[in-house]
Each structure stands twice: as C-alpha cells, then as structure tokens.
Amino acid sequence: MKIRSHQEMEMMKLGKVVGAALVMTALFAALPGCQKQEGPAEQAGKEIDTAVEKAGAQIEKAGENIQDAAKDGNK
C-alpha cells in the first residue's frame, strides 16, 4: 500500500475539479442545440393569445365608455 503525499492528493483533487468543469462546459455548450423549435401550431396559438388579449382590452375600453356615457346621461 502506497502512502500518498499531500501534494499528490491536492493534484488529484485539482484533476477531478478540472475534469468536472470540462464536462459541465461541454454540457452547457450543447444545451442550446437541444432546444425545440416552435412549430406552426405553437405560433398560431401565440397569435390567438395576442388577438384575444387585444380584443379583451377593446371590450374593457368600450365598457368604460358606456359607463362614462351613462354617467353623463344621468346629469
């Protein structure tokens, strides 16, 4: 059984840390390539969401205008 010096043990720790850092760097570099591209259904869904939000804002504004007109009519 060989007894390792403090310096040898530190070098082994450093090697493990550097190896782990290299593996993590490789994984992070590959990650953007794994992202799924939006398909036509997802794009259409986003457009529908936007249209519904715009319509909701217009309906809310129309409701406020009706309330304002009703207040003016009661004077």
N, C-alpha and C positions, 0 to 999 in steps of 0.2 A: 504494500500500500504506500503510495507516494503522498507525501505531505506537500501541499502547495503553498507557495509564499503569498503574502498579502498582495503583492504586485500582480501575480498571476490571477488571483481571484478578482481583482479590480479590472483586469483586462478582459476576463470572461464576462463580467457584468456589462462592461462597455460594449463588448461584441453583441451581447443579447439586446441591449438597448438600441444599438445602431441597426441591427437586423430587424427589430420590431418597427423602427422608424421607416426603414426602407419598404417593408410590407405595407404599412399604413399609407405611405406616399403613393405606392402603386395602386392601392385600392381607391384612394381619393382621385387619382388621375383617371381611373377607368370609370368612375361613377357617372360623369355626365353622359357618357356613351350609352348608359343603360336607361336613361330617361325616355319614357314613352312619348311618342309624338301624338298630338291631337288628331283625331280622325274627323271626318265630316260631321258625324252626329254630335260630337262634343262642341265643335264650332257652331253648329246650328243651335245647340242648347244654350250656349253663351249669348248668341244673338237674340234668342227668345227671351232670356232673362233680362237683357238690356231693354228690349221692347216693352216688356211687362213693367219694368221699373219706370220707364218714361211715361207709359200710359197711366200708371198709378199716380205719378206726380201731376199729370194733367188733370186727372179726376179730382185730386185733392185741391188743386188750384180752382177748378170750376166750382167745387163745393164751397170754398171760401168766398168766391164771387157771388154765389147765390145767397149766402148768409149776409154778406155786405149789402146786397140789393134788398133783402128782406128787412134789414135794419133801417135802411134809407126809406123804404116804403111805409114803415110804421111811424115815421116822424110827422 
